[in-house]
């Protein structure tokens, strides 16, 4: 499979303007836990950025759906490995600037991609704690180069530290004060910061947006 064929097969990679690398995004309106949180007050999903702005443009929504529909294809893992290895030179990759993992099978594929690309550091934020727990129970530890951050469910709420420690994951939160992500002070960009990809950073706190 050529790099172009791989990109066509997966529906393309996303290019979040904030990130120092490519990502892979799917529709936020198809999130499992997020769909429940979206209608609840003070949750991190109640003002989901991935349901507005450029994410609401028809061409972007179509691209998100193309990527989503490709996940279950037999050669999706192979195509993702080719696409990332041939297009991402930074050594970093972000999963789901829009959307979230859909199942244990989906997470298993993401872990397989990480195993096959050991020189790339992957970051996966998720609110699907149960999928991560079931994966670890069935298949063992998360690959060392995949940093899974279990996200807090409420704005100014406590991140799920105990669950994360049990699964050898880390956490993130959203708050009005005490945020540790520096992007809001540097043009809404990561620039040289790579804390989200670093398993030694136990929690990253993002500013409310």
C-alpha positions, 0 to 999 in steps of 0.5 A, spaced: 500 500 500 502 506 497 502 512 502 497 515 497 493 509 497 493 509 505 491 516 506 485 515 501 483 508 505 483 511 512 479 518 509 485 522 511 489 525 517 487 531 521 491 537 522 489 540 528 492 548 528 494 547 535 498 541 534 505 540 532 503 533 529 498 530 525 492 527 528 486 522 527 479 525 528 472 522 527 465 525 529 464 528 536 456 527 535 458 519 535 461 519 542 458 514 547 459 517 553 460 524 550 453 523 547 450 522 555 454 528 558 453 533 552 446 534 555 448 535 562 450 541 565 457 543 567 460 537 564 466 538 559 462 535 553 456 540 554 460 546 550 464 541 546 468 545 541 468 539 536 461 540 535 461 547 532 466 552 528 469 549 523 467 542 525 460 544 523 462 545 516 459 540 511 466 538 508 469 537 515 463 533 517 464 528 511 471 527 512 470 525 519 464 520 517 469 517 512 474 516 517 469 513 522 467 508 517 474 506 515 475 504 522 472 497 521 475 495 515 480 489 515 486 493 513 485 499 517 491 498 522 495 497 516 493 503 512 494 507 518 501 505 520 503 506 512 499 513 513 503 515 519 510 513 518 510 516 511 507 523 513 508 524 520 516 526 521 515 529 528 515 523 532 508 525 535 501 523 533 494 525 537 488 521 537 481 524 536 482 531 536 474 530 535 471 524 537 473 518 542 474 511 542 468 507 540 469 500 543 474 495 546 476 493 538 477 500 536 482 501 542 485 494 540 487 497 533 490 503 536 494 499 541 496 495 535 498 501 531 502 504 537 506 497 537 508 497 530 510 504 530 515 504 536 518 510 535 512 515 535 509 517 541 501 517 541 496 521 545 489 519 546 485 523 551 478 519 553 472 519 557 471 511 555 474 508 562 470 502 561 473 500 554 480 502 557 479 497 563 476 492 559 482 492 554 487 491 559 483 486 562 483 482 556 489 484 552 494 486 558 498 493 559 497 499 554 503 500 549 509 504 552 509 509 547 501 510 547 499 515 553 492 514 555 489 520 559 483 519 562 479 525 562 475 528 568 467 529 566 466 535 570 468 542 569 472 543 575 471 536 577 476 531 580 480 527 574 479 519 575 486 518 578 485 512 582 482 508 575 488 511 571 493 508 576 490 502 576 490 502 569 497 505 568 494 511 565 494 518 566 489 524 567 487 530 564 482 535 567 478 542 565 478 548 570 477 555 570 483 556 574 490 552 576 490 550 568 497 547 566 496 547 559 500 553 556 497 554 550 492 559 552 498 564 553 502 562 547 497 563 541 493 557 542 498 552 540 503 547 543 509 550 541 515 546 544 510 543 550 509 535 549 506 534 556 500 531 553 504 525 550 508 524 557 506 519 561 511 522 567 506 528 567 500 525 571 495 530 570 494 536 565 489 541 566 486 545 560 483 552 561 475 552 560 473 553 553 
